[in-house]
Amino acid sequence: MKHQKLILVLLVIGSIFLGACSKQYLDLKPPSQIPNSEAIVDENSMQTAVNGMYSSLRQVDFFGRSIPIDGDLLADNIYIDPAQNSNRYIQEFTYTMIATNGDAQNTWAEIYSTILEANNVINANIVNSPVVSQLKGEALTIRALCYLELSKFFALPYTVDPTALGVPLVLTYAPFAKPARNTVAEVYDQMEADLTKATTLMTDESKNSTYVTKSVADALHARLYQFRGDWPNALSKALEVVNSGGYTLVDAANFNTYWSNPFPVSNRLETIFEVEFDNIGNNGVDNLSNFYDQSGYGDALATDDLFSQYSGSDIRSSLIVPGSRAGRPVLIVNKYSNTNNPNGKDNTKVIRYAEVLLILAEAYNRTNDDASARDVLNELAQTRDPSFPGYASSGQALLDDIYSERRKELAFEGHRYWDLVRLNRDVVRDNSTGNYASFVPLTLAASSTKRIWPIPQAELNANKAVVQNPGY
C-alpha cells in the first residue's frame, strides 16, 4: 500500500517527536522502519517495538484528540462555538466532509501506522517466552482496536450491512502492497480472531492502565460483540470482566478526584485502558483537554440538551460547569481539567468499567433478562446519583433507559454518535436553546451517505484497488 510508504517516512519524523517527548517510552526509532525480521531479534527489541506502538496511539487525529471529539461532535453532546472558534472540525460538525479532508486523511494514516507497528510485533519470529507471548497479545489487541476504529469511521456498521465494503486488512509487513477493501464481516472476523488469540497469550495482569492485559482484551471483545449485535457473546465477555477483572466503580464522593487524576492507575478503579499523556509526552496545544479548556482553544461546549439529562444530585453533572464565552453564558466541559497542570496531562480513556457494565446491561436486555439488566444498570446509576430510586422499566423502555445512561456516563469520551449509528437511528440535535448556528444541520438521517466518512483521496490516488464510499 503506497500510503504505508508515506507512513514509514512519517514514522521517522513522528518517532523523533514522540520518543523525545515521552518519559514512558524509549527514545529509539521504531522498528517499523525496517522489516521485523531485522528489527525485532529478542525480548528487549520487541518491548521497544511495543512501546512505539503505544506511543503512536497519542497522535492528534487518533486518540490524541479527534476520536473522542468526533464521537460527541457528530451527535448532540457538544457543539462548536459559532462566535469564537479555531475553525477545527467544522466539516465534521456540519456533515460536509470531502475526500480531501485533512482530519479524515490523518485519522486513516495514523491508525494504519499503528497497525503497521502492531504487525511487526505480531509477526516477529523470535524464541517464544512468557514475555514474548504477552507482548504479542498486547499487539493483537491494539490491532483489533485499530480496525474497530477504522471500521466505525469509514464503513457501514455491521448491524446495518455486514456485506458492505469495510477497510483493507493489512496483517503483515507489506509496504508495497495495494490491497482492496475487505467486507465489513471479514474485518470483524479478523478483529474477533485477534482478540480471541490475544487472551490466550497474555498472563501479566499487573501492568497499569496504559498497557493491555487480558482484561483489556476481554473488555474490548465485549465492545466488539456489541457493535456486531452478538448479544450472547457480548454478555459472556462483559461478565468475564465483571467476575474476573477486579474492577470497581468510583463512588460519588471520589468521582471528581478520579477525573482530575492525570496519572495511570493500578488499582482497577474504573479505568481499564487509557492512552497516557504527561508533561513530556503530549500534543501540546492540540491535546484533547485544550479543545475544551477556555484557556486553550475552548471551541467545544456542552449542549444544553445534554446537561438537562442530569438530575441535580447526579455527580456527573459536576463535570459540566457554567461559564462565559464571547460575552454569553455557555456550559463548559470540565472532564479534562489538567491542561495547565505542571505535574501531568489528562489521559484519554479508551474503555472504562462503567462502559462494560452498560454493555452487560444491554446484553441482558437483548437476551430477555430484564431483571438482571435493571440490577446492573441501577448499580451504575445509583452509584452516580445516590438519591436516584432506580429504574423499574422493562423491554424497549429499559433499553431506552440504558441508552440514556450511556449518554450521560460516556459523554465527552467519544461514544454517543456510534451508539446512534450502530442502532441505525437518526441524529437529532435539540436547538431549542440556540446552541446551533443557522448553517448547522440539526438532523442526520440514518440513510444519509454522510453517516460514514470518505476514503481519503490520498489513499485513492495511491491505491487504485480501493474504491470510494457512496456520496463522495
C-alpha positions as CSV (number, residue, x, y, z in Angstrom):
1,M,0.0,0.0,0.0
2,K,1.6,3.2,-1.1
3,H,0.2,5.1,1.8
4,Q,2.3,2.8,4.0
5,K,5.4,4.1,2.2
6,L,4.4,7.5,3.3
7,I,3.6,6.3,6.8
8,L,7.2,4.9,7.1
9,V,8.6,8.3,6.3
10,L,6.2,10.0,8.7
11,L,7.2,7.5,11.4
12,V,10.8,8.5,11.2
13,I,9.7,12.1,12.0
14,G,7.0,11.2,14.4
15,S,9.2,8.8,16.3
16,I,11.7,11.5,17.0
17,F,8.9,13.7,18.4
18,L,7.1,11.0,20.3
19,G,10.2,9.4,21.6
20,A,11.8,12.6,22.7
21,C,8.6,13.8,24.4
22,S,7.8,10.6,26.4
23,K,9.1,9.7,29.8
24,Q,7.5,6.3,29.5
25,Y,8.6,5.2,26.0
26,L,12.2,4.8,25.0
27,D,13.9,7.4,22.7
28,L,14.5,5.0,19.9
29,K,13.5,4.8,16.2
30,P,10.5,2.5,15.9
31,P,11.3,-1.0,14.5
32,S,8.6,-0.4,11.9
33,Q,11.1,1.4,9.7
34,I,12.7,-1.9,8.7
35,P,11.3,-5.5,8.3
36,N,10.6,-7.1,11.6
37,S,13.0,-9.9,10.9
38,E,15.8,-7.4,11.2
39,A,14.3,-5.1,13.9
40,I,12.9,-7.5,16.5
41,V,15.5,-10.0,17.5
42,D,14.9,-10.6,21.2
43,E,12.6,-9.6,24.1
44,N,14.2,-6.2,24.6
45,S,13.8,-5.1,20.9
46,M,10.2,-6.4,21.0
47,Q,9.5,-4.4,24.1
48,T,10.9,-1.3,22.3
49,A,8.6,-2.0,19.4
50,V,5.6,-2.3,21.6
51,N,6.5,0.9,23.4
52,G,6.5,2.6,20.0
53,M,3.1,1.1,19.2
54,Y,1.6,2.6,22.4
55,S,3.2,5.9,21.7
56,S,1.5,6.1,18.3
57,L,-1.9,5.9,19.9
58,R,-1.2,9.5,21.1
59,Q,-1.4,11.0,17.6
60,V,-3.7,14.0,17.3
61,D,-6.2,12.5,14.9
62,F,-6.2,9.2,16.7
63,F,-6.8,9.0,20.5
64,G,-4.9,12.3,21.0
65,R,-8.0,14.3,20.2
66,S,-10.1,13.5,17.2
67,I,-11.6,10.2,18.1
68,P,-13.0,11.3,21.4
69,I,-14.1,14.7,20.0
70,D,-15.8,13.3,16.9
71,G,-17.8,10.7,18.7
72,D,-19.6,13.6,20.6
73,L,-19.5,16.4,18.0
74,L,-21.1,14.3,15.2
75,A,-24.0,13.7,17.5
76,D,-25.7,16.0,20.1
77,N,-23.4,16.2,23.1
78,I,-21.1,19.0,22.1
79,Y,-21.1,21.9,19.6
80,I,-18.5,24.3,18.2
81,D,-19.0,27.8,19.4
82,P,-20.2,29.8,16.3
83,A,-19.0,33.1,17.7
84,Q,-15.4,32.2,18.6
85,N,-13.6,29.1,17.3
86,S,-10.3,28.0,15.7
87,N,-12.0,26.6,12.6
88,R,-11.3,23.0,13.6
89,Y,-13.7,20.1,12.9
90,I,-16.2,22.3,11.0
91,Q,-16.7,19.9,8.2
92,E,-17.4,17.1,10.7
93,F,-19.8,19.3,12.7
94,T,-21.8,20.4,9.6
95,Y,-21.7,17.0,7.9
96,T,-19.9,18.4,4.9
97,M,-16.9,16.1,4.8
98,I,-15.0,15.8,1.5
99,A,-12.4,13.3,0.3
100,T,-9.5,15.7,0.8
101,N,-10.4,16.5,4.4
102,G,-7.2,16.6,6.4
103,D,-8.7,15.1,9.6
104,A,-10.0,12.1,7.8
105,Q,-6.7,11.6,5.9
106,N,-4.7,11.9,9.1
107,T,-7.0,9.5,11.1
108,W,-6.7,6.9,8.3
109,A,-2.9,7.2,8.1
110,E,-2.3,7.4,11.9
111,I,-4.4,4.3,12.6
112,Y,-2.7,2.3,9.8
113,S,0.7,3.4,11.1
114,T,-0.2,1.9,14.5
115,I,-1.4,-1.3,12.7
116,L,2.0,-1.5,10.9
117,E,3.8,-1.3,14.3
118,A,1.5,-3.9,15.8
119,N,2.0,-6.2,12.8
120,N,5.8,-6.1,13.2
121,V,5.4,-7.4,16.8
122,I,2.7,-10.0,15.9
123,N,4.8,-11.4,13.1
124,A,8.2,-11.3,14.7
125,N,10.0,-14.7,14.5
126,I,11.9,-15.0,17.8
127,V,12.1,-17.6,20.5
128,N,8.8,-17.8,22.4
129,S,8.6,-17.0,26.1
130,P,6.0,-15.7,28.5
131,V,7.2,-12.1,27.8
132,V,7.1,-12.6,24.0
133,S,3.6,-14.1,24.3
134,Q,2.4,-11.2,26.5
135,L,3.7,-8.6,24.1
136,K,2.2,-10.3,21.0
137,G,-1.1,-10.5,22.8
138,E,-0.9,-6.7,23.5
139,A,-0.1,-6.0,19.8
140,L,-3.0,-8.3,18.7
141,T,-5.4,-6.3,21.0
142,I,-4.2,-3.0,19.7
143,R,-4.6,-4.1,16.1
144,A,-8.2,-5.1,16.8
145,L,-8.8,-1.8,18.5
146,C,-7.4,0.0,15.4
147,Y,-9.6,-1.9,13.0
148,L,-12.7,-1.2,15.0
149,E,-12.0,2.5,14.9
150,L,-11.3,2.4,11.2
151,S,-14.5,0.4,10.6
152,K,-16.5,2.9,12.6
153,F,-15.4,5.9,10.6
154,F,-15.0,4.5,7.1
155,A,-17.5,1.7,6.7
156,L,-21.2,0.9,7.3
157,P,-21.8,-0.7,10.7
158,Y,-22.0,-4.5,10.9
159,T,-25.6,-4.2,12.2
160,V,-26.6,-2.4,9.0
161,D,-24.8,-4.4,6.3
162,P,-22.1,-6.9,7.1
163,T,-21.5,-7.5,3.4
164,A,-20.7,-3.8,2.7
165,L,-17.1,-2.7,1.9
166,G,-15.1,-2.3,5.1
167,V,-11.4,-1.3,5.2
168,P,-8.3,-3.1,3.8
169,L,-6.9,-5.7,6.0
170,V,-3.1,-5.4,6.3
171,L,-1.7,-8.2,8.5
172,T,1.9,-8.4,7.6
173,Y,4.8,-6.0,6.8
174,A,3.9,-5.2,3.2
175,P,4.8,-1.5,2.4
176,F,4.3,-2.0,-1.3
177,A,1.0,-3.9,-1.2
178,K,-2.1,-2.4,-2.6
179,P,-5.0,-4.4,-1.0
180,A,-8.6,-3.8,-1.9
181,R,-11.2,-3.2,0.8
182,N,-12.4,-6.3,2.7
183,T,-16.0,-6.6,3.6
184,V,-17.2,-5.4,7.0
185,A,-17.8,-9.0,8.0
186,E,-14.2,-10.0,7.1
187,V,-12.8,-7.1,9.1
188,Y,-14.9,-8.1,12.1
189,D,-13.9,-11.7,11.8
190,Q,-10.3,-10.6,11.9
191,M,-10.8,-8.5,15.0
192,E,-12.5,-11.3,16.7
193,A,-9.7,-13.7,15.8
194,D,-7.1,-11.2,17.1
195,L,-8.8,-10.7,20.4
196,T,-9.5,-14.4,20.9
197,K,-5.9,-15.2,20.3
198,A,-4.7,-12.3,22.5
199,T,-6.5,-13.6,25.5
200,T,-4.7,-17.0,25.2
201,L,-1.3,-15.3,25.1
202,M,-1.4,-12.8,27.9
203,T,-0.8,-13.7,31.6
204,D,0.6,-10.5,33.1
205,E,-2.3,-8.7,34.9
206,S,0.0,-6.5,36.9
207,K,0.5,-3.7,34.3
208,N,-1.0,-0.3,34.9
209,S,-3.9,1.2,32.9
210,T,-1.8,2.3,30.0
211,Y,-0.9,-1.2,29.0
212,V,-3.0,-4.0,27.5
213,T,-3.8,-7.0,29.7
214,K,-6.2,-10.0,29.2
215,S,-8.9,-7.9,31.0
216,V,-8.4,-5.1,28.4
217,A,-8.8,-7.6,25.6
218,D,-11.9,-9.1,27.2
219,A,-13.5,-5.6,27.6
220,L,-12.7,-4.7,24.0
221,H,-14.1,-8.0,22.9
222,A,-17.4,-7.2,24.7
223,R,-17.5,-3.9,22.8
224,L,-16.8,-5.7,19.5
225,Y,-19.7,-8.1,20.1
226,Q,-21.9,-5.2,21.0
227,F,-21.0,-3.5,17.7
228,R,-21.6,-6.8,15.9
229,G,-25.0,-7.3,17.6
230,D,-23.9,-10.6,19.0
231,W,-25.6,-10.3,22.4
232,P,-24.9,-13.7,23.9
233,N,-21.2,-13.3,23.4
234,A,-21.3,-9.7,24.5
235,L,-22.9,-10.9,27.7
236,S,-20.3,-13.6,28.2
237,K,-17.3,-11.3,27.7
238,A,-18.7,-8.5,29.8
239,L,-19.4,-11.0,32.6
240,E,-15.9,-12.2,32.4
241,V,-14.6,-8.7,33.0
242,V,-17.0,-8.2,35.9
243,N,-16.4,-11.5,37.5
244,S,-12.6,-11.8,37.0
245,G,-11.2,-8.4,36.3
246,G,-11.4,-7.0,39.8
247,Y,-12.6,-3.6,38.6
248,T,-14.9,-1.3,40.7
249,L,-16.8,1.9,40.1
250,V,-15.7,5.1,41.8
251,D,-18.2,6.4,44.4
252,A,-19.8,9.8,44.1
253,A,-17.6,11.2,46.8
254,N,-14.4,10.5,44.9
255,F,-15.8,10.9,41.3
256,N,-14.2,14.3,40.7
257,T,-10.9,13.2,42.2
258,Y,-10.9,10.3,39.8
259,W,-11.4,12.5,36.8
260,S,-8.8,15.1,37.9
261,N,-6.1,12.4,38.3
262,P,-3.6,12.7,35.4
263,F,-1.7,9.5,36.1
264,P,-2.1,5.9,35.2
265,V,-3.6,3.6,37.8
266,S,-3.0,0.1,39.0
267,N,-5.9,-0.1,41.5
268,R,-8.5,-1.2,38.9
269,L,-10.7,1.7,39.9
270,E,-12.9,2.5,36.8
271,T,-10.1,2.7,34.2
272,I,-9.5,-0.5,32.1
273,F,-7.3,1.0,29.4
274,E,-6.2,4.6,28.6
275,V,-3.7,6.4,26.4
276,E,-1.1,8.2,28.5
277,F,-0.2,11.9,28.1
278,D,2.1,13.7,30.5
279,N,4.1,16.9,30.6
280,I,6.8,15.4,28.3
281,G,4.7,13.1,26.0
282,N,1.8,15.1,24.8
283,N,0.4,17.0,21.8
284,G,0.9,20.5,23.2
285,V,-1.9,22.9,22.2
286,D,-3.5,20.0,20.3
287,N,-4.2,18.0,23.4
288,L,-7.8,16.8,23.9
289,S,-8.2,19.0,27.0
290,N,-7.2,22.1,25.2
291,F,-10.2,21.8,22.9
292,Y,-12.5,22.1,25.9
293,D,-10.4,24.3,28.2
294,Q,-11.3,28.0,27.9
295,S,-7.6,28.9,28.5
296,G,-6.9,26.9,25.3
297,Y,-9.0,26.7,22.1
298,G,-12.1,26.1,24.2
299,D,-14.1,25.6,20.9
300,A,-16.2,22.6,22.1
301,L,-19.0,23.3,24.5
302,A,-21.6,21.0,26.1
303,T,-25.1,21.2,24.7
304,D,-27.9,22.4,27.0
305,D,-29.8,19.3,25.9
306,L,-27.2,17.0,27.3
307,F,-26.9,18.9,30.6
308,S,-30.7,18.8,31.0
309,Q,-30.5,15.0,31.2
310,Y,-28.7,15.0,34.6
311,S,-30.6,15.4,37.9
312,G,-29.3,18.0,40.3
313,S,-27.9,15.2,42.6
314,D,-26.1,13.3,39.8
315,I,-22.4,13.7,40.4
316,R,-21.7,13.5,36.7
317,S,-23.3,17.0,36.2
318,S,-20.4,18.5,38.2
319,L,-18.1,17.9,35.2
320,I,-20.1,20.5,33.2
321,V,-19.7,24.0,34.6
322,P,-21.4,27.2,33.8
323,G,-19.1,29.8,32.2
324,S,-19.0,32.5,29.6
325,R,-17.5,32.7,26.1
326,A,-17.7,35.6,23.6
327,G,-19.8,37.5,26.1
328,R,-22.5,35.0,26.5
329,P,-23.3,32.1,29.0
330,V,-22.2,28.6,28.0
331,L,-21.7,25.2,29.5
332,I,-18.0,24.3,29.8
333,V,-16.8,20.7,29.8
334,N,-14.5,20.0,32.8
335,K,-13.9,16.3,32.4
336,Y,-10.4,17.1,31.3
337,S,-9.0,19.6,33.8
338,N,-5.3,19.2,33.5
339,T,-4.4,21.5,30.6
340,N,-2.2,23.6,32.8
341,N,-1.2,21.0,35.5
342,P,2.6,21.2,36.0
343,N,2.6,17.5,37.0
344,G,0.7,15.8,34.3
345,K,-1.9,15.9,31.5
346,D,-5.2,14.2,31.0
347,N,-5.1,10.7,29.7
348,T,-7.6,9.5,27.0
349,K,-9.9,6.9,28.5
350,V,-10.3,4.2,25.8
351,I,-12.5,1.8,27.9
352,R,-13.8,2.1,31.4
353,Y,-15.6,-0.4,33.8
354,A,-18.7,1.7,33.6
355,E,-18.9,1.0,29.8
356,V,-18.5,-2.7,30.4
357,L,-21.5,-2.5,32.9
358,L,-23.5,-0.7,30.3
359,I,-22.7,-3.3,27.7
360,L,-23.7,-6.0,30.2
361,A,-27.0,-4.3,30.9
362,E,-27.8,-4.0,27.2
363,A,-26.8,-7.6,26.6
364,Y,-29.1,-8.8,29.4
365,N,-32.0,-6.8,28.0
366,R,-31.3,-8.0,24.4
367,T,-31.3,-11.6,25.7
368,N,-34.6,-11.1,27.6
369,D,-33.3,-10.9,31.1
370,D,-34.6,-7.5,32.2
371,A,-34.3,-8.2,35.9
372,S,-30.5,-8.7,35.5
373,A,-30.3,-5.7,33.2
374,R,-32.0,-3.5,35.7
375,D,-29.7,-4.7,38.5
376,V,-26.6,-3.8,36.5
377,L,-28.0,-0.5,35.2
378,N,-29.1,0.6,38.7
379,E,-25.7,-0.3,40.1
380,L,-24.2,2.3,37.9
381,A,-27.0,4.9,38.0
382,Q,-27.3,4.8,41.8
383,T,-23.5,5.0,42.3
384,R,-23.5,8.2,40.2
385,D,-26.7,9.5,41.9
386,P,-27.3,8.1,45.4
387,S,-30.6,9.9,45.5
388,F,-31.9,8.1,42.4
389,P,-34.6,5.4,43.4
390,G,-33.6,3.2,40.4
391,Y,-35.1,2.1,37.1
392,A,-38.2,-0.1,37.1
393,S,-38.7,-0.3,33.3
394,S,-38.6,-3.3,31.0
395,G,-38.4,-4.2,27.3
396,Q,-37.9,-1.3,24.9
397,A,-38.3,1.3,27.7
398,L,-35.5,-0.3,29.6
399,L,-33.3,-0.3,26.5
400,D,-34.0,3.4,26.1
401,D,-33.0,3.9,29.8
402,I,-29.8,2.1,29.1
403,Y,-29.0,4.5,26.3
404,S,-29.9,7.5,28.4
405,E,-27.3,6.3,30.9
406,R,-24.8,5.6,28.2
407,R,-25.2,9.2,27.0
408,K,-24.8,10.6,30.5
409,E,-22.0,8.3,31.6
410,L,-19.8,8.3,28.5
411,A,-20.3,12.0,27.5
412,F,-17.1,13.6,26.1
413,E,-15.4,10.2,25.6
414,G,-16.4,9.7,22.0
415,H,-19.3,7.1,22.1
416,R,-22.6,8.9,21.6
417,Y,-22.5,9.1,17.7
418,W,-21.5,5.5,17.3
419,D,-24.4,4.3,19.5
420,L,-26.8,6.1,17.2
421,V,-25.0,4.7,14.1
422,R,-25.0,1.1,15.1
423,L,-28.6,1.3,16.2
424,N,-29.4,2.9,12.8
425,R,-31.0,5.9,14.4
426,D,-31.2,9.4,13.1
427,V,-29.1,12.1,14.7
428,V,-31.5,14.8,16.0
429,R,-29.9,17.9,17.6
430,D,-32.1,19.9,20.0
431,N,-31.7,23.6,19.2
432,S,-34.5,24.9,21.5
433,T,-31.9,27.0,23.4
434,G,-30.0,28.2,20.4
435,N,-26.8,26.2,20.7
436,Y,-26.5,25.7,16.9
437,A,-26.0,28.3,14.3
438,S,-28.3,28.5,11.4
439,F,-25.9,26.9,9.0
440,V,-25.5,23.8,11.2
441,P,-27.8,20.8,10.2
442,L,-30.0,19.7,13.1
443,T,-30.6,16.2,11.7
444,L,-28.6,13.5,10.0
445,A,-30.8,10.7,8.7
446,A,-29.8,7.1,9.2
447,S,-30.0,6.7,5.5
448,S,-27.6,9.5,4.7
449,T,-24.3,8.7,2.9
450,K,-22.7,11.2,5.3
451,R,-23.1,8.8,8.2
452,I,-19.6,7.5,7.4
453,W,-16.5,9.3,6.2
454,P,-15.0,9.3,2.7
455,I,-12.0,7.2,2.0
456,P,-9.2,9.8,1.9
457,Q,-8.3,11.0,-1.6
458,A,-4.6,10.4,-1.0
459,E,-5.4,6.7,-0.4
460,L,-7.4,6.5,-3.6
461,N,-4.6,8.2,-5.6
462,A,-2.0,5.8,-4.2
463,N,-4.1,2.6,-4.4
464,K,-6.4,2.1,-7.3
465,A,-7.8,-1.1,-5.8
466,V,-9.6,0.9,-3.1
467,V,-13.0,2.4,-4.1
468,Q,-14.7,5.4,-2.6
469,N,-17.7,5.3,-0.3
470,P,-21.1,6.3,-1.9
471,G,-21.9,10.0,-1.8
472,Y,-18.3,11.3,-2.1
